[in-house]
Amino acid sequence: MGFQIPSIMAGGHTISGKSQRGSEDSPIARAILLTVALGFVLLFLLLPLVNVFVQAFAKGLAFYRESLVDPDSIAAIKLTLTIAAISVPLNLIFGLVGSWAIAKFNFPGKPFLLTLIDLPFAISPVVAGLMFVVLFGRQGFFGPWLEDHNIRIIFALPGMVLATVFVTFPFVARELIPIMEATGTDQEQAALTLGANGWQTFWHVTLPSVKWGLLYGVILCNARAMGEFGAVSVVSGHITGQTDTLPLRVEKLYQGTTSGTAAFAVASLLAFLALITLAVKTFLEWRSARAETAAQRLVPDTEVQ
Amino acid sequence: MAQRFNALPGFKRTLGFTLFYLSAIVLIPIGGLVIKVLGLSWSELWELATKPRAIAAYKLSFGASFIAASVNAVFGTILAWVLVRYTFPGKRFVDALVDIPFALPTAVAGLTLANLFAPNGWLGSFLTPLGIKGAYSALGVVIALTFVSLPFVVRTVQPILESLERDVEEAAATLGAGRVTTFFKVVLPVLLPSVITGFALSFARAVGEFGSVIFISSNIPRQTEIVPLVIITYLDEYEFTSAMALATVMLVVSFVLLITINLLERWASRYQA
């Protein structure tokens, strides 16, 4: 568990057929709890989401289109996609390599290593951004050297990628480790005994067994990479049309205009991304729950992990 | 499980790469900040970290995060209960909605919440006549932090509640306990560790949050300014050492919270099968 959305491994229990009258709430308690819970969801989750789209189209479709095809918004879309296209694969590779080392082998200091992997979830994104300024900024460790060699990291793409990689660092690894631990090493050992080499074992045995969890981790990693604000804000420099990502563009439009409709138009793209992320996530959870029920039906007397 | 012979290849290489990547992305940046801060004297660091502006920001950041995490502890537990125990139309949709704060970029969350609670917004137009100022105020900070940290309690309590055997409650009922007594004496003690873990996760998330808050807060120094904003403002004003002093305080808080959460999770999993 931890700072992340719990793994798709967390499956539900099937309800048994016996009477549960003694553990049922009274109709009044039930009505009150349902009203409170659903009211909370409606006010705090559904309304803000719906509001994004209502406000985005407040000035009509033409204005909405115009806000999005604005050259500065197009530049922001491109930058956001570029940053995600670099950061997500990096953390994907780390996730696969790291989970192989951590889940398939036993070694001293493993819990400590896991805690270190969780660090980026605990550290404020603004502090994370500042760390890269300390390293590569003008007053930082490598600042003078970088300046002499005309390399820009802070207020440029490399710094924004580094900040994004930092904040999305644990997503894929944290998703894969519990799945790989649960499947164990028996299948890999069998493949090796049958003459497969390490790579073949990884490609044909390990990867297929974690593919859905991998997709889940990548989807979440991507959502965070495209939506990150604090860390990127510190290292961006906010040059319109050059170092503004979509979230930074939203902020600039919000501060620069009175109505904020243009900000909402750009924000609706990010909200749409969030909806796709949730849809894929829900589908993957539904899939894993179904697979679990099927497995339970096949082996009724065995406890399925 | 007994340690068995492990024939899998690549341990040294994969662990080596893991440690290299972890160092490059996480440990060296943290180390850089620590080394720079160690260059300051204790008194200098203390003075920079305890300026009135910083103290006011700590109070707001930690206070608002505490309230937000408390609100989520109460409503999150109720929501988890409803999602696990009741069946109602649209339950799957509500369950998916809970993750919105994880998926929605914080800038978008801040933008839409500020608009909703503004005096002419959907909610603000009802609240403003009652004298409740939801946007551009300290209350706005609490609202934004409640939103971004909302899923944690629900998602930590939910699996525990699902694994809870209802037989125990049946037994309590058979022995004559009322529903309320059963809840407080039987259910709550089992749920409490996960509620507290969820609370700690919410708090940790809220303390570090930046994006959503700056939209809904009026960001006035010493009044509605959170710690991450003070750090960014110092950076913009080239007050590098002041920014680092506050960042160090936040970093120490992060470490303490991470260790606390690890211990809490170990405690909470006592009850899990």
Interface residues (C-beta under 8 A of the other chain):
Chain A: M1 G2 F3 I5 P6 A10 G12 H13 S19 Q20 R21 G22 S23 D25 S26 A29 R30 L33 L34 V36 A37 L38 F40 V41 L43 F44 L45 L46 L47 P48 L49 N51 V52 Q55 F94 V97 G98 W100 A101 I102 K104 F105 N106 F107 L113 T115 L116 I117 D118 L119 P120 A122 I123 S124 P125 V126 V127 A128 L130 M131 F132 V133 V134 L135 Q139 G140 F141 L162 V165 F166 F169 T185 E188 Q189 L192 T193 N197 G198 T201 L220 A223 M226 G227 E228 F229 G230 S233 V234 L246 P247 L248 V250 E251 Y254 G260 A263 F264 A267 L270 A271 L273 A274 L275 T277 L278 K281 T282
Chain B: Q3 N6 A7 L8 P9 G10 F11 T14 L15 F17 T18 Y21 L22 I25 V26 L27 I28 P29 I30 G32 L33 K36 F75 I78 L79 W81 V82 L83 R85 Y86 F88 R92 V94 A96 L97 V98 D99 I100 P101 F102 A103 L104 P105 T106 A107 V108 A109 L111 T112 L113 N115 L116 W122 L123 T146 F147 L150 P151 R155 T156 P159 E162 S163 R166 E169 E170 A171 A172 A173 T174 R179 T182 T197 L201 A204 R205 V207 G208 E209 F210 G211 I214 F215 V227 P228 I231 I232 L235 F240 A243 M244 A247 M250 L251 S254 F255 L257 L258 I259 I261 N262 E265
